[in-house]
Amino acid sequence: MDSYNIYSSLTTNTIHKLAQGFIESGLEYQLHNNIELYAHYTFALYLLGDPLFMPFVDAPIEELTFVDYKTWIWIRPLLLLKARLNKIEAIVTTDKIWQAQKMGNEMQIKSNIKAFLRFLNGETLDLLSLDKATQEQDKTQEAYLRVTLTMKLIIITTMGGGDNFSVDDAEKMLQENRLQFQKLYLLQD
């Protein structure tokens, strides 16, 4: 199953059952072999307030290291969610995140840091796609985008916002996003 398809049946019972099956298949195996889906289950359950998200957060996420940016985009929010919940030390985690921005040659490092600062300033949040999915009542797409937005907002709230998008702005957006995500599921149950 890919990460998009877990949102196709908008019921908390369905996502809970899918996540339970994912856990039964071996969380540590999934953590190392299916990180994108792992991240989506973690954050969907987190947004729903489902206690089943705790085994996902309690797994040894902090043992994962930077390999490439394709996997790092999923590992980074998981690490910072765990730090936000005081499951691991925040300072060590934020240092690890910054170190990943410093991979590559000098030009790549400058580019990575510049892009990450734009990210922290909220410049790369894809709110237009979310608004479009909401207006078109594409609930699967909206749920998917709300989870990915949550991942981004967790990064911003933990790493610090920018000049034009503060941590407070990100926290407010995170809370509103959580409510809207829950409405998608509560209206369907």
C-alpha positions as CSV (number, residue, x, y, z in Angstrom):
1,M,0.0,0.0,0.0
2,D,1.3,3.5,-0.7
3,S,0.9,6.4,1.6
4,Y,-1.8,8.1,-0.4
5,N,-4.2,5.1,-0.3
6,I,-4.4,5.0,3.5
7,Y,-6.7,8.0,3.3
8,S,-9.1,6.6,0.7
9,S,-11.4,5.2,3.4
10,L,-12.0,8.1,5.7
11,T,-12.9,6.3,8.9
12,T,-10.9,6.3,12.0
13,N,-11.6,2.6,12.4
14,T,-10.1,1.8,8.9
15,I,-6.9,3.8,9.5
16,H,-6.6,2.3,13.0
17,K,-6.9,-1.3,11.5
18,L,-4.4,-0.5,8.7
19,A,-1.9,0.9,11.2
20,Q,-2.4,-2.1,13.5
21,G,-1.6,-4.4,10.6
22,F,1.5,-2.3,9.8
23,I,2.6,-2.7,13.5
24,E,2.1,-6.4,13.3
25,S,4.3,-6.7,10.3
26,G,7.2,-5.4,12.4
27,L,7.6,-1.7,13.2
28,E,11.4,-1.8,13.1
29,Y,11.4,-3.5,9.8
30,Q,9.0,-0.9,8.4
31,L,10.9,1.9,9.9
32,H,14.0,0.9,7.9
33,N,12.2,-0.3,4.7
34,N,9.0,1.8,4.3
35,I,9.7,5.1,5.9
36,E,7.2,7.2,3.9
37,L,4.3,5.0,4.9
38,Y,5.6,4.8,8.5
39,A,5.6,8.6,8.6
40,H,2.1,8.8,7.3
41,Y,0.6,6.3,9.8
42,T,2.4,8.1,12.6
43,F,1.1,11.6,11.7
44,A,-2.4,10.5,10.8
45,L,-2.8,8.7,14.1
46,Y,-1.2,11.7,15.9
47,L,-3.7,14.1,14.3
48,L,-6.6,11.8,15.2
49,G,-5.4,11.5,18.8
50,D,-5.3,7.8,18.4
51,P,-3.1,6.2,21.1
52,L,-1.9,3.7,18.6
53,F,0.5,6.3,17.4
54,M,2.7,5.9,20.5
55,P,4.4,2.6,19.3
56,F,5.3,4.4,16.1
57,V,6.9,7.3,18.1
58,D,8.5,5.0,20.6
59,A,10.4,3.1,17.9
60,P,14.1,3.9,17.6
61,I,13.7,6.7,15.0
62,E,16.7,8.5,16.4
63,E,18.9,5.7,15.2
64,L,18.1,6.5,11.6
65,T,20.8,8.6,9.9
66,F,20.9,10.8,6.9
67,V,21.3,8.7,3.7
68,D,19.7,10.9,1.1
69,Y,17.1,13.7,1.0
70,K,14.4,11.3,-0.5
71,T,14.2,9.4,2.8
72,W,15.3,12.4,5.0
73,I,12.1,14.3,4.2
74,W,10.2,11.5,6.1
75,I,12.7,10.9,8.9
76,R,13.1,14.6,9.8
77,P,9.4,15.2,10.9
78,L,9.4,11.9,12.8
79,L,12.5,12.9,14.7
80,L,11.1,16.3,15.5
81,L,7.7,14.9,16.6
82,K,9.5,12.6,19.0
83,A,11.5,15.6,20.3
84,R,8.3,17.6,20.6
85,L,6.8,14.9,22.7
86,N,9.9,14.9,24.9
87,K,10.8,11.3,23.9
88,I,14.3,12.4,22.8
89,E,16.5,15.4,23.6
90,A,15.4,18.3,21.4
91,I,18.8,20.0,21.2
92,V,20.5,16.9,19.9
93,T,17.7,16.3,17.4
94,T,17.8,19.9,16.0
95,D,21.5,19.6,15.7
96,K,21.1,16.4,13.7
97,I,18.6,18.2,11.4
98,W,21.0,21.0,10.8
99,Q,23.9,18.6,10.2
100,A,21.9,17.0,7.3
101,Q,21.7,20.5,5.7
102,K,25.5,20.5,5.6
103,M,25.9,17.4,3.4
104,G,27.7,17.8,0.1
105,N,30.1,20.3,-1.4
106,E,30.2,24.0,-0.6
107,M,27.7,25.0,-3.2
108,Q,25.2,22.2,-2.2
109,I,25.5,23.2,1.4
110,K,24.7,26.8,0.7
111,S,21.8,25.7,-1.4
112,N,20.5,23.3,1.2
113,I,20.7,25.9,4.0
114,K,19.0,28.6,1.9
115,A,16.2,26.2,0.9
116,F,15.8,25.1,4.5
117,L,15.6,28.7,5.7
118,R,12.9,29.3,3.1
119,F,11.1,26.2,4.4
120,L,11.3,27.5,8.0
121,N,9.8,30.8,6.8
122,G,6.8,29.0,5.5
123,E,7.5,29.8,1.9
124,T,7.2,26.2,0.7
125,L,4.0,25.3,2.4
126,D,1.6,24.1,-0.4
127,L,-1.6,25.7,0.8
128,L,-3.0,26.3,-2.7
129,S,-3.2,22.5,-3.4
130,L,-4.8,22.0,0.0
131,D,-7.4,24.8,-0.7
132,K,-8.1,23.3,-4.1
133,A,-8.6,19.8,-2.6
134,T,-10.9,21.3,0.1
135,Q,-13.0,23.3,-2.5
136,E,-13.3,20.3,-4.8
137,Q,-14.2,18.1,-1.8
138,D,-11.5,15.6,-2.7
139,K,-11.3,14.2,0.8
140,T,-8.6,11.7,0.1
141,Q,-6.3,14.4,-1.4
142,E,-7.2,16.8,1.4
143,A,-6.4,14.2,4.1
144,Y,-3.0,13.4,2.5
145,L,-2.1,17.1,2.2
146,R,-3.2,17.8,5.8
147,V,-0.9,15.1,7.0
148,T,2.1,16.3,5.0
149,L,1.3,19.9,6.1
150,T,1.4,18.6,9.7
151,M,4.8,17.1,9.1
152,K,6.1,20.4,7.8
153,L,4.6,22.4,10.6
154,I,6.1,20.1,13.2
155,I,9.5,20.8,11.7
156,I,8.9,24.6,11.7
157,T,7.6,24.7,15.3
158,T,10.5,22.6,16.6
159,M,13.3,24.2,14.5
160,G,12.0,27.7,14.7
161,G,10.1,29.8,12.2
162,G,11.3,32.6,10.0
163,D,10.9,36.4,9.8
164,N,7.6,36.1,8.0
165,F,6.3,32.9,9.6
166,S,6.8,32.6,13.3
167,V,6.6,29.5,15.5
168,D,3.3,31.0,16.9
169,D,2.0,31.2,13.3
170,A,3.0,27.6,12.7
171,E,1.4,26.5,16.0
172,K,-1.9,28.2,15.1
173,M,-1.9,26.6,11.7
174,L,-1.0,23.2,13.2
175,Q,-4.0,23.4,15.5
176,E,-6.4,24.5,12.8
177,N,-5.1,21.8,10.5
178,R,-5.6,19.2,13.2
179,L,-9.2,20.2,13.6
180,Q,-9.9,20.1,9.9
181,F,-8.3,16.7,9.6
182,Q,-10.4,15.4,12.5
183,K,-13.5,16.8,10.8
184,L,-12.8,14.8,7.7
185,Y,-12.8,11.6,9.8
186,L,-15.5,12.4,12.3
187,L,-18.0,13.3,9.6
188,Q,-17.4,10.0,7.9
189,D,-17.7,7.7,11.0
